[in-house]
Amino acid sequence: MANFDQNRMQTGVGAQDSAIDQGLRSYMLSVYNYMAGGLAITGVVAWLAFQAAVIDTNGVLSLSSVGQALYASPLKWVVMLAPLGLVFFLSARISKMSIAAAQISFWSFAGLMGLSLSSVFLIYTGASITQTFFVTAATFGSLSLYGYTTKRDLTAMGSFLFMGVIGLIIASLVNIFLQSSALQFAVSVLGVLIFAGLTAYDTQRIKSMYFEGDSLATASKKAIMGALALYLDFINMFMFLLQFLGDRR
């Protein structure tokens, strides 16, 4: 009888662990699906905006009226800063939003990022952008898998990497005035390394946020915010890698 009770307890614990594992997998899949959807929207919007912004005359590109508005008028500052504003808005308000409102905000952010990033097609060739995207995807996938599976606690990396991001921002602002190619190269190298580390760190952090007892709304909002963090890691890594791998027009 004692053995029967012990086996039944072990079976119950095993079933509970299995349910938690299944719930965690479903939660992480939701995070990656949101992120992939956001990247797809960004890519499509960026390409369509570029097509509307340029006039191709026998291989020579010139700006259309749409391009003049997006890249050569005060509207460009709105296009550049709107995604940042929406990130702050979503981070501050998501706890009070409905699931639908949070999703709309996330998809809107991805679309605005597409408008903001459409100018890269003016600077780099389409082939090199595609190549860099796949290199970034492979790198991101490997680092995220490491962050998900490692037993090492990456929490200590968080503060260090955040300080690195602040340093990148300051160095980039300074280089606007210095126009130093050496500083730009250093910023690009550090940017790739910092966002590579953040990919692993954020994946582990998002995994640790999972709680089996969360309501559907809470779990969905956690998944959206997790997707937003990984999306930003991917985009920043892509942009820094593009400075190495991209062929300029």
Salt bridges, closest charged atoms under 4 A:
ASP5 OD1 - ARG8 NH2 3.36
ASP202 OD1 - ARG205 NH2 3.17
ASP214 OD2 - LYS222 NZ 2.71
